[in-house]
Amino acid sequence: MSRKSYIIISLMLLSVGCANRGMGPQGGPKDETPPKLVKEIPQNGELNYHGKLVELFFDEYVQLDNPSENVLISPPQQRAPEVRSVAKKVTVRFDEDLQDSTTYTINFGSAIADNNEKNALENFSFSFSTGDVIDSMEIGGLLLNAADLNYVSRIIIGAHLNHADSAFTTQPFTRIGRTGADGRFVIKNLKHGDYRLFALNDVSKDYMYQPSEGLAFYPDIVTPTSERHMASDTLWRDSISSRMVEGERVRDTLTIIDTIITKERTFFHPDTLVLLYFNEEKVRRYFQRALREKQHVITLLFNAPQDSMPVLRPLVEDDMLGRIVTQSCPTLDTITLWLRDSSLIAQDTLRFEMTYNKTDSVYQLYAQTDTIQAIYRAPRLSAAAKAKKEREKEKQHFVELKTNIGKAFEIYAPLTFTFSTPIDSMTPGSFHIFEMRDTVPVPLSLSLVKADSIGMRYEVMHQWKPQTTYKYELDSAAFTDIYGDVNSLKKGQFTIRSLDEYSTLTIKLTPHIDQAVIEILDSKDQVVRRLKAQADGTRFEHLTPDSYYMRLFVDSNNDGVWTTGDWAERRQPEQVFYFPNKLTLRANWDFEESWDAMKLPIDRQKPAELRKDANERKK
């Protein structure tokens, strides 16, 4: 070998060694193929099968994603079958005798995936029959939340051949399906017949309605039908081309039709059923606890809104209640007892009886009487902290007072004063308010009005003038609270927004809907304004310029708020409709909009951006 050849071969070996050292093993392309079913015992669609074991074999190692939640078996089983994956096999072992002449459907959804890349076998289902035929009818549709028309996912949809109302509460469904992320459902392998259709958030996992579980019920009997007719399937072919853009080669993919295949297919009806899902106003009501974090305040907490005030009775001092100021929130689930007497405040433990409404096991209300112990445990203080506390007692304390005044004041808002403790009295003539005309303060004859039962909130209602400044002054000692403390001097001013900063929106329902209530919504699907619809147009004034949405509900019981459904009364939730478009309001503009709430099907009404935001919040 010549010296020149030796040098060339050495350099080649060196370059190969350097390249291998940096690159290492590269492997092939990423596996994106889901597992392939290669064998079934029994066969998919097999007849007269009475075994309790189903075995599915795949071409690679597989795993199951949460089979207890993702695998659905119809008809529903009272004792859940064992669903397992071992190596390349998935097994389903039934734990109860199979029904005669019944089609069984095991819907795996996307629960089966390969071990390595988690490629899921999408929408995979398996069926067999214990009789001579595979029942083949189907019904399908959509589940929407009745209150806001959002899709409701992962809810059981059940069909009953038994039409009695009692079947929903005493018998498992005849066949079941489950809603997907888009709220859609299909119930497969139904017998020919007439069905009642339900949705159920089956918390109890018994496939029967239990009080407090979310539900929907279709108002009419559903009869599945099928028809065969010709349908076209299109096969597409990709044609790849390239072009030069600013000196760089860009590859375009042009999709063209390869073949159109026309063949006979079976179509099942109905497949556009819409069920409206709701939660009843049936919650367990009970008393939670009594808090006494401050020596002079006792808070009684209930788990849910109450329909009436609890009744309190002292156990020791007959006149105890006369020395307590009782404060309640609008829903009556929080009751605050302000102890106004020093002898009561000094007692570490106060005992009294309370009678309130509680629910039994079937959600019926009954009067429950409990003995309440309100115990105050004083915090441990150092000597220095105790001395500081004593010095604080000697200082004059003023009632804490806040107003709702900001940089700019809304033309429709009341002026409010909020106190930290209940007010016992107010000195007449101690509140003064002035309208500034140029630089001259003109006094107004306006009074502070108590806005709650115990005087912790006062308001001034007035038709404020736009672009006008108002000044107010509250004399010192104008208010005295139940502990004898008074307010300090309070004064300030506020300026009303200009009308040019607002928008006005008028909605005309065409046709008009009796008992309709129209709601203006923000981008979070939250109510901004609400008005009863007027036949000649509903006018929303003083809206801040922004993007808004609209919905309405039919207020069947005329209580001014949306009312949910009730299974015991066979009452559907009040109807809800969405305006399909966004409304963009500009400052100093009057907008008018006509709205035919019935024009679009209910599942196509809600704007996609509102539905998307709701799904993100749910996540």
C-alpha positions in Angstrom: 0.0 0.0 0.0 1.4 3.4 -0.9 1.8 6.1 1.7 -0.8 8.2 -0.1 -3.4 5.4 0.0 -2.7 4.8 3.7 -3.3 8.5 4.5 -6.6 8.6 2.6 -8.0 5.4 4.3 -6.9 6.8 7.7 -8.7 10.1 7.1 -11.9 8.2 6.0 -11.9 6.1 9.2 -11.3 9.1 11.3 -14.2 11.0 9.8 -16.6 8.1 10.2 -15.5 7.7 13.9 -16.1 11.4 14.6 -19.5 11.4 12.9 -20.7 8.3 14.9 -19.4 9.7 18.2 -21.7 12.8 17.8 -24.8 11.3 16.4 -25.5 8.0 18.3 -28.4 5.8 17.5 -31.2 7.7 15.7 -34.1 5.1 15.5 -36.9 5.2 13.0 -39.9 7.5 12.5 -42.3 8.0 15.5 -45.0 5.4 15.8 -48.4 7.0 15.3 -50.3 3.8 14.6 -52.9 2.7 17.2 -53.0 -1.0 18.2 -54.5 -3.4 15.7 -57.0 -6.0 16.8 -55.9 -9.4 15.5 -58.2 -11.9 17.3 -61.5 -11.9 19.3 -63.1 -14.4 21.6 -66.1 -14.4 20.9 -66.2 -12.8 17.5 -67.5 -9.2 17.2 -71.2 -9.7 16.4 -71.3 -13.3 17.5 -74.8 -14.8 18.2 -76.0 -17.1 21.0 -72.9 -16.4 23.2 -73.5 -17.1 26.9 -69.9 -17.0 28.3 -68.9 -14.3 30.8 -65.4 -13.6 29.3 -64.5 -11.5 26.3 -60.9 -11.6 25.1 -59.4 -9.1 22.6 -55.8 -9.7 21.2 -53.7 -7.0 19.6 -50.6 -6.8 17.6 -48.6 -4.9 20.3 -48.6 -4.3 24.0 -51.6 -2.3 25.1 -52.8 -0.4 28.2 -56.2 0.8 29.4 -56.9 4.4 30.5 -59.1 4.4 33.6 -61.5 1.6 32.4 -63.9 2.0 35.3 -64.7 5.5 33.9 -64.0 5.2 30.2 -65.4 1.7 29.3 -69.2 1.7 29.0 -71.2 -1.6 28.9 -74.8 -1.7 27.7 -77.1 -2.9 29.1 -75.7 -1.5 32.3 -74.4 -4.0 34.9 -75.3 -3.8 38.6 -72.0 -5.5 39.4 -69.2 -3.9 37.4 -67.4 -6.3 35.1 -63.6 -6.6 35.5 -61.9 -4.9 32.6 -58.1 -5.5 32.4 -55.2 -5.3 30.0 -52.2 -7.7 30.2 -49.4 -7.6 27.6 -51.2 -7.7 24.2 -54.6 -8.7 25.5 -57.7 -6.9 26.9 -60.2 -8.9 28.9 -63.8 -8.2 30.1 -65.1 -10.6 32.7 -68.8 -10.2 33.6 -69.7 -10.6 37.2 -73.4 -11.4 36.8 -75.5 -13.7 34.6 -76.2 -12.4 31.1 -79.8 -11.7 30.0 -81.4 -14.0 27.5 -81.9 -12.7 23.9 -80.0 -9.5 24.6 -77.3 -7.6 22.6 -74.3 -6.6 24.7 -72.2 -3.6 23.7 -68.8 -2.9 25.2 -67.8 0.7 24.2 -64.1 1.3 24.9 -64.2 4.8 23.4 -60.5 5.7 23.4 -59.5 3.7 26.5 -57.2 1.2 24.6 -53.8 2.6 23.6 -50.4 1.2 22.9 -47.8 1.1 25.7 -45.1 3.3 24.1 -46.6 6.2 22.3 -50.1 6.1 23.8 -51.7 6.0 20.4 -55.4 5.4 21.2 -57.7 3.1 19.3 -60.5 5.6 18.8 -64.2 4.9 19.1 -63.8 1.2 19.5 -66.8 -0.9 20.4 -67.6 -4.6 20.6 -70.9 -6.4 20.5 -72.3 -9.9 20.9 -75.8 -11.3 21.5 -77.1 -14.0 23.8 -79.9 -14.6 21.3 -80.4 -15.2 17.6 -80.0 -11.6 16.4 -77.9 -8.5 17.0 -80.2 -5.6 17.8 -79.1 -2.8 15.5 -81.2 0.3 16.0 -79.7 3.6 17.2 -80.7 7.0 18.4 -78.5 10.0 18.9 -78.5 13.6 19.8 -77.0 16.3 22.0 -77.0 17.2 25.7 -77.0 20.9 26.6 -76.9 22.5 30.0 -80.4 24.1 30.4 -79.1 27.3 32.1 -76.5 28.3 29.6 -76.7 25.9 26.6 -73.1 24.7 27.1 -72.2 21.1 26.0 -72.4 18.6 28.9 -69.8 15.8 28.7 -69.4 12.4 30.3 -73.0 12.1 31.3 -75.0 8.8 31.0 -77.8 8.8 28.5 -80.3 6.1 29.2 -83.2 4.6 27.3 -86.1 2.8 29.0 -88.6 0.4 27.3 -90.6 0.8 30.5 -92.6 4.0 30.1 -93.7 4.3 33.7 -92.3 7.4 35.6 -91.2 5.0 38.4 -88.8 3.2 36.1 -86.4 6.1 36.2 -86.1 5.8 40.0 -86.4 2.0 40.5 -85.0 0.2 37.4 -81.7 0.4 35.6 -81.8 1.7 32.0 -82.6 -0.7 29.2 -79.7 0.6 27.2 -77.1 3.4 27.8 -74.6 5.7 26.0 -72.4 8.5 27.2 -71.9 12.1 26.0 -68.6 13.1 24.5 -66.7 16.4 24.9 -69.1 18.0 22.4 -72.2 16.9 24.3 -73.1 14.4 21.6 -74.3 10.9 22.2 -75.4 7.7 20.5 -77.2 4.7 22.0 -76.5 1.7 19.9 -77.9 -1.8 19.5 -81.4 -1.0 20.5 -84.3 -3.3 19.9 -87.2 -2.1 17.8 -89.7 -0.4 20.2 -90.7 2.8 21.9 -88.4 4.4 24.5 -88.3 7.1 27.1 -85.0 8.9 27.1 -83.1 10.4 30.1 -79.7 11.9 31.0 -78.2 11.2 34.4 -75.1 12.2 36.3 -75.0 8.8 37.9 -73.0 9.5 41.0 -74.5 6.5 42.8 -73.5 4.3 39.7 -76.8 2.3 39.9 -78.2 3.6 36.6 -81.3 5.0 38.4 -82.1 8.5 39.4 -81.3 9.5 43.0 -82.3 12.9 44.5 -79.6 15.5 43.9 -78.2 13.8 40.8 -78.2 16.0 37.7 -80.7 14.9 35.0 -82.6 15.5 31.8 -85.7 13.9 30.5 -87.0 14.0 26.9 -90.7 15.0 26.9 -91.8 12.6 24.1 -91.6 8.9 23.4 -88.7 8.1 21.0 -89.1 5.4 18.4 -85.9 4.5 16.5 -86.2 3.9 12.8 -83.7 3.2 10.0 -83.6 3.6 6.3 -81.1 2.6 3.6 -80.2 4.8 0.7 -77.3 5.6 -1.5 -74.5 7.8 -0.1 -71.3 9.1 -1.6 -67.9 8.6 0.1 -64.9 10.6 -1.3 -61.4 9.3 -1.4 -58.8 12.1 -1.6 -55.3 12.1 -3.1 -52.5 14.5 -2.2 -50.6 16.1 -5.1 -47.4 17.8 -3.9 -45.9 20.7 -5.7 -43.2 23.3 -4.9 -42.7 27.0 -5.7 -40.1 29.7 -5.1 -41.0 32.4 -2.6 -38.4 35.2 -2.1 -35.7 32.9 -3.1 -36.7 30.0 -0.9 -38.4 26.8 -2.1 -41.8 26.3 -0.4 -43.7 23.0 -0.6 -47.5 23.2 -1.2 -49.9 20.3 -0.7 -52.8 20.3 -3.2 -55.6 18.0 -2.3 -57.5 16.6 -5.2 -60.3 14.0 -5.6 -59.1 10.5 -6.3 -62.4 8.6 -6.4 -66.0 9.1 -5.4 -67.6 5.8 -4.2 -71.4 5.6 -4.1 -72.8 2.8 -2.0 -75.9 1.9 0.0 -75.7 2.9 3.7 -78.1 2.6 6.7 -79.2 5.8 8.4 -80.7 5.8 11.9 -83.3 8.2 13.2 -83.9 10.2 15.3 -80.2 11.4 15.5 -80.8 15.1 16.4 -82.5 14.8 19.8 -81.8 17.7 22.2 -81.9 17.0 26.0 -81.7 19.9 28.5 -79.6 19.0 31.5 -80.3 20.6 34.9 -79.7 20.2 38.7 -82.7 20.4 40.9 -82.9 22.7 43.8 -82.7 19.7 46.1 -79.7 19.9 48.3 -79.1 18.5 51.7 -79.7 21.3 54.3 -78.1 21.2 57.6 -76.5 23.4 60.2 -72.7 23.4 60.0 -71.3 25.2 63.1 -71.2 28.2 65.3 -68.2 30.5 65.1 -67.2 33.0 67.8 -63.8 34.4 66.6 -64.6 37.8 68.1 -65.9 38.0 71.6 -68.9 40.2 70.6 -69.9 38.3 67.4 -71.4 34.9 66.9 -71.8 33.5 63.3 -74.1 30.6 62.5 -73.2 28.8 59.3 -75.6 26.6 57.3 -74.4 24.5 54.3 -77.0 25.8 51.8 -79.6 28.7 51.5 -82.5 28.4 53.9 -86.1 29.3 53.1 -86.8 30.8 56.6 -85.0 32.3 59.5 -84.0 29.9 62.4 -85.8 30.4 65.7 -83.5 31.0 68.7 -84.5 30.4 72.3 -82.2 31.2 75.3 -81.5 28.3 77.7 -80.4 30.4 80.8 -81.2 34.1 80.5 -84.7 34.8 79.2 -83.9 38.3 78.0 -80.7 37.3 76.2 -82.2 37.7 72.7 -83.3 41.3 73.5 -79.6 42.1 73.9 -78.6 40.6 70.5 -78.8 42.2 67.1 -79.5 39.6 64.4 -78.1 40.0 60.9 -78.9 37.7 58.0 -77.7 37.5 54.4 -80.3 37.3 51.6 -79.9 33.5 51.3 -80.2 33.0 55.1 -77.2 30.6 55.1 -75.2 32.9 57.3 -76.7 34.4 60.4 -74.6 36.9 62.5 -75.5 37.6 66.1 -74.0 40.9 67.4 -73.8 40.8 71.2 -74.6 44.4 72.3 -74.6 43.8 76.1 -71.3 43.8 78.0 -72.4 41.0 80.4 -73.1 38.7 77.4 -69.8 39.6 75.8 -67.9 38.8 79.0 -69.2 35.2 79.0 -66.9 32.8 77.4 -69.7 30.3 76.7 -73.3 31.2 75.5 -75.8 28.4 75.1 -79.2 28.6 73.3 -81.6 26.4 71.3 -82.1 26.8 67.6 -84.9 25.4 65.5 -84.3 25.3 61.7 -85.3 23.4 58.6 -83.3 20.3 57.8 -83.6 17.7 55.1 -84.2 14.0 55.7 -82.9 11.1 53.5 -85.4 11.9 50.8 -84.8 15.6 50.9 -88.0 16.5 52.7 -87.7 19.4 55.2 -88.5 18.9 58.8 -88.0 21.1 61.9 -84.7 20.2 63.7 -83.8 21.6 67.1 -80.2 21.8 68.2 -78.4 23.1 71.3 -75.8 25.7 70.3 -72.7 26.4 72.3 -70.9 29.6 71.2 -67.5 29.4 72.9 -64.9 32.2 72.8 -61.3 31.3 73.3 -59.2 34.3 73.9 -55.8 34.3 72.2 -52.8 34.1 74.5 -51.1 37.5 74.8 -47.7 38.5 76.1 -47.5 41.1 78.9 -46.6 43.8 76.3 -49.5 42.8 74.1 -51.9 42.9 77.0 -50.7 46.3 78.0 -51.2 47.6 74.5 -54.7 46.2 74.4 -55.6 48.0 77.6 -54.3 51.3 76.2 -56.4 50.7 73.1 -59.5 50.4 75.2 -58.9 53.9 76.7 -58.7 55.5 73.2 -61.8 56.8 71.5 -63.0 54.5 68.8 -64.8 55.6 65.7 -67.2 53.6 63.6 -65.5 52.4 60.5 -67.2 53.9 57.4 -66.7 53.3 53.7 -68.4 54.8 50.6 -68.6 53.5 47.0 -67.1 56.7 45.5 -64.4 56.1 42.8 -62.6 58.1 40.2 -65.9 58.5 38.2 -69.4 57.8 39.4 -72.0 55.9 37.4 -75.1 57.9 36.6 -77.5 55.1 37.7 -75.7 54.1 41.0 -76.8 55.1 44.5 -74.4 56.7 46.8 -73.8 54.2 49.6 -72.3 54.3 53.1 -71.3 51.0 54.7 -70.5 50.6 58.4 -68.5 47.9 60.1 -71.0 47.4 63.0 -74.8 47.7 63.3 -76.0 51.3 63.7 -78.3 52.1 66.7 -79.2 55.7 65.8 -78.7 58.5 63.4 -78.9 62.2 64.2 -81.5 64.0 61.9 -80.1 66.7 59.7 -76.5 65.5 60.0 -76.1 64.6 56.3 -75.5 67.4 53.7 -75.2 67.0 50.0 -74.6 69.8 47.4 -74.7 70.1 43.6 -71.9 72.2 42.2 -73.2 74.7 39.7 -70.1 76.4 38.4 -68.3 76.9 41.7 -71.4 77.4 43.8 -72.6 74.6 46.0 -76.4 74.3 45.9 -77.9 72.2 48.8 -80.1 69.3 47.9 -82.9 67.9 50.0 -81.7 64.3 50.1 -81.6 61.9 53.0 -79.7 58.8 53.9 -82.0 55.7 53.9 -81.4 52.5 55.7 -80.8 49.8 53.1 -80.7 46.7 55.3 -82.4 45.4 58.5 -79.7 46.4 61.0 -78.3 49.7 59.6 -74.9 48.6 58.3 -75.7 50.1 54.9 -77.3 53.4 54.0 -78.0 54.8 50.6 -78.8 58.0 48.8 -81.0 57.6 45.6 -81.1 60.4 43.1 -81.3 61.2 39.4 -77.7 62.4 39.1 -76.9 64.9 36.3 -74.2 63.9 33.9 -70.9 65.7 34.1 -71.9 67.2 37.4 -69.9 67.3 40.6 -71.5 66.7 44.0 -70.1 67.3 47.4 -71.3 65.7 50.6 -70.6 66.1 54.3 -71.5 63.8 57.2 -71.2 65.4 60.6 -69.2 63.8 63.3 -71.3 61.7 65.7 -74.0 61.6 63.0 -74.2 57.8 63.6 -74.0 55.8 66.8 -73.5 52.1 66.7 -74.8 49.5 69.1 -71.6 49.8 71.2 -71.9 53.5 71.6 -69.1 54.4 69.1 -69.7 57.2 66.7 -68.4 58.2 63.3 -65.8 60.9 62.7 -66.4 63.8 60.3 -66.7 62.5 56.7 -66.7 64.6 53.6 -65.9 64.1 49.9 -67.0 64.7 46.3 -67.8 62.8 43.2 -68.4 63.5 39.5 -71.0 61.8 37.4 -69.9 60.3 34.1 -70.8 62.1 30.8 -73.6 60.6 28.7 -71.1 60.5 25.9 -69.3 57.7 27.8 -72.3 55.4 27.6 -74.1 53.3 25.0 -77.8 52.5 24.7 -79.1 49.2 23.4 -82.7 48.5 22.4 -83.8 44.9 21.7 -87.0 44.1 19.7 -88.1 40.5 19.9 -89.7 39.4 16.6 -92.0 37.8 17.4 -92.5 39.0 20.9 -92.3 36.3 23.6 -94.6 36.6 26.5 -92.8 36.4 29.9 -89.4 36.7 28.3 -86.5 38.2 30.4 -83.6 39.5 28.4 -80.1 39.4 29.9 -77.0 41.3 28.7 -73.8 39.3 29.1 -70.1 40.0 29.3 -67.4 38.0 27.5 -67.4 35.6 30.5 -71.1 34.7 30.1 -71.9 36.6 33.2 -75.0 38.8 33.5 -74.4 42.6 33.3 -78.1 43.7 33.1 -81.5 42.1 33.1 -84.9 43.5 32.1 -88.3 42.0 31.4 -88.9 42.1 27.6 -91.3 44.8 26.4 -93.5 44.4 23.3 -92.4 47.7 21.8 -88.7 47.1 22.5 -86.5 46.6 25.6 -84.2 49.5 26.3 -80.9 49.1 28.2 -79.4 52.5 29.0 -76.0 53.6 30.3 -74.0 50.6 29.2 -70.3 51.0 29.3 -69.0 50.7 25.7 -67.7 47.1 25.2 -68.5 43.8 23.6 -71.6 42.1 24.9 -73.8 39.0 24.3 -77.4 38.3 24.9 -79.7 35.6 26.1 -83.3 35.4 27.3 -85.3 33.0 29.4 -89.0 32.5 29.5 -90.0 33.3 33.0 -92.9 30.9 33.3 -93.5 31.4 37.0 -92.9 35.2 36.8 -90.4 35.3 39.7 -87.8 37.3 37.7 -85.1 34.7 37.8 -84.3 31.5 35.8 -85.9 28.5 37.4 -84.5 25.0 37.1 -86.5 21.8 36.4 -88.1 19.3 38.9 -88.5 15.6 38.2 -91.1 15.1 40.9 -93.3 17.7 39.2 -92.2 16.6 35.7 -91.3 20.2 35.1 -88.7 21.1 32.5 -86.3 24.0 33.2 -87.4 27.4 31.9 -86.4 27.8 28.3 -83.2 29.7 27.4 -82.2 31.2 24.1 -79.0 32.9 23.0 -78.5 35.7 20.5 -76.0 34.2 18.0 -73.8 37.2 17.5 -71.5 39.5 19.5 -72.7 43.1 20.0 -70.0 45.7 20.0 -71.2 49.0 21.5 -69.5 52.3 21.0 -69.6 55.4 23.2 -72.4 57.9 22.6 -74.3 55.5 20.3 -77.9 54.2 20.4 -78.0 50.6 19.0 -81.2 48.8 18.0 -81.3 45.1 17.3 -84.1 42.8 16.2 -84.0 39.2 17.5 -86.0 36.2 16.4 -85.1 33.8 19.2 -86.7 30.8 17.4 -84.9 31.3 14.1 -81.9 29.0 14.8 -82.0 25.6 16.4 -81.1 25.8 20.1 -77.8 23.9 19.6 -76.6 26.5 17.1 -77.5 29.7 19.0 -74.7 30.2 21.5 -71.7 32.1 20.2 -68.6 29.8 19.9 -66.4 32.2 21.9 -68.7 32.0 24.9 -68.8 28.2 24.7 -65.1 28.1 24.4 -64.6 30.3 27.5 -67.0 28.1 29.5 -65.0 25.0 28.5 -61.7 26.6 29.6 -63.2 27.6 32.9 -64.4 24.0 33.4 -60.9 22.7 32.8 
